[in-house]
C-alpha cells in the first residue's frame, strides 16, 4: 500500500488539498496554491513522475508550473492546458503510486472535473468534499458561479456512486479533511454513505453558501 501525503496541510493561503502519492510511480493529485510546495515534495520523494489534475480552478493549479519545472513531471488533464502531456478521458485507467485508478468524469463544479477511483481510495477533487465549512460530514463543490451546474454535479455524484467499489474506505477530498471509513465497523460511515449524503444535500438545490 502506498502512502498519501497532504502537502498543503499547513497552508496559510487559500488552496485545494494537494496529495502526493508515493510508491514505484510517485504522482501528485493537483498542484495547489501553497508557496513552498516544491520543497515539500522534494523532501518526500526523489522524483515525481506525473501530476494528475482533478480540474483547473486556480486553487488547484497555481503552483503547477513551478512543480513541473522542478521535476519535469508529465501532466495529465481532462481539458486543454499548454503543458499537458496526456489527456484524461472517462473510464481511463491510470497508475497512482502502485495502484490502478479509474478516471470518472464528474462535471458540475467545473466542466473539466474528474475523480480518480481505486479499490480502496478515491481522490474526489471538489465533486465530494468533507468538513468544508458548509456541511460537516459529506458535502459537494459549489455550483453557483459562472460555468457551474448543480444538475450536472448531481448526475456526477450519481455516476461516482455507480462506479465506486464496495472496498473503497478512504476519501481524499479537494477541500476539508481526509475521511477514513471502515468496512469492518458498521458504526462508522462508509465512503459510500458520505457520498450519498453529499448527493442528498445537493439534491435540495439550495445555495451551498446562502450568505455569500
N, C-alpha and C positions, 0 to 999 in steps of 0.2 A: 504494500500500500504506500502510495506516495504522500508526501507532506504538502500541506497548503499553508502558505504564509500570507497574511493580510498586510501588505506592505504599506498601506496608507492608514493603518490603525491609529497612528499618533498624529494625524494631520491637524494643522491649525487653520487650514483653508477649506473651503467647500470642495469636496471631491467625492468621486464614487469610491466604493471598495474595490481596490485592485488586488488581484490574487496571483501570487507566484506559486506555481505548482512544480515541485522538484521531481527528480526521477531521472530515468535514462534520457528523457527528452524534456528538459525544463522549458516551461512556457509561462506566459503571463496572460491572464484574463483581464483585459482593459488596462490602460496606462495610468489613468487617474490624473489629478492636477496638483499633486503634492510636490513641492520642492524637495530635492534630496532623494527622490525615488530611485535614481540610477545607483546611488551609493548603497542603498539598502539591498537592492537586487544583487549588486556586486559582492556584498558581504555574505550572501547566502549561497549563490551558485557561481561556478567558474565561467559559465557561458549561458546564453539564453537563445534557444532555438527559434522561438516564434512568439508572436503576440496575436492573440485572438480578440477581436472586438465584439462585444455584445451589440453595440451601436455607437454612433459617432457624436453624441452630445458632448459639449465642451468638457464637462467634468469627468468624462471617460477618456478623453484623448489629448488633453492639454500638454502632457509630458511625453506624448508619443514620439515626437521627433528626437528628443534627447535620448530616449531609451533605444530607439532604432539606431541612432548614430553611434552609441556606445557599444552595442552588442552585435550589430549587423544581423539582427534577427529578421526572419520573414514575417510579413504582415498578412493576416487573413481577415477579411471583412466581407460583409454581405454586399454593401454598396460601394461605389467607386471611391477611391482615395488615391492621391498622387503617388503614394508609396506602397500601395497594395501589391503583393506578390501572387496571392491566390484568392479566389472568390469562394465565399461560404454559401452553400445552397441548402435549402431544406432537405433533410434526410441524408446529408453527407455524414460520413464518419471521420472524425479527426482524433488524433492521438494527443492526449493531455497528460503529461507525466508518463506513466507506464500503462495508461488505461484508454480504451476506446470510448468516445462520446459521440452521441448523435446530435447533429445540428437540428434544432427545431425553430422554424421561422415563427416569430411571436410579435408581430407589429401591433401598434396601438399607442404605446408611449412614444415610439419612434417608428418610422416607416421601414427602417432597415434593421430592426431589432431581431436578434436571435438568442436562444438559450442553448446551453450545452448539457445534455442529459447522459449520464453514465449509469453504471449498475448500482452504485452506492451514493453518488453525488450528483447534484445539479447546480450548475452555475447559471443563475436565473437573470442576471443583469437587473433591469428595472421592471420586468414584467411581473415579478413577485418580489416584494421586499419584506423585511421583518423588523419590527420595533423601530419604525422610521419616524416616529413623532405624530403620525396620523392615527395609526392603529398599532396596538402593542403585540399582537400575536398573529400576524398574517395580513399583509397589505399589498397594494399594487401601485405601479407607477402612475403619476398624474397624467391626465388626458385633457386638460383644459386650455392648453396652449396651441398656437398655430401649428398645423400639421399633425396634430394628435387626434385620436379617435377612441372614445370609450367602447363603441361597438366592436371595433377591431381588437381591442385589448381583451374584451370578454371572450371573443372567439379564440384568441390566442391562449388564454388561460384554459379554456376547454380542450384545445389541442394539446397543450402541455400535459394536462391530466391524462388524456388518452394515451400518450406515449411515455408516461412515467412508469418505469419498472417498480414492482412492489418492494424491491430490495433497496430502493433509494432511502437513505436515512440521514443525509447531510444536505443542507440548503445553504449555498453561498450566494447571498443576495447582493445587488449592486449598492444598496444603502441599508443602514441599520446593522443588525447583528447577524452573525452566522447562527443557523439553527441546527441542532443535533437531535434527531428523533431516535427511537429505539424500537426495532421490530420485536424485541422480546418483552417489552414492558407496555402493557395496554393502558397504563396510567399516564403515559407521555404521548402527546400528539405526534402522529406521523408527519412526514413531509407532505404526503398527500393531503392530510387534513389541513395543514397550513395553507396549501394552495387552494383547496376547496373553500376555506374561509375567505381568502382573498377574492375568489370568484364571487362568492355570496355578497361581499361588500361592494364589489364593482358593479354587480347587477342592480344595486339600489339606484344607480345612475345619479347619485348626488355628488356635488363637488367634494373632492378629497380634502381640500383646504378651503372651507367656506368663507373664511375671513381674509383670504389672500387674493 
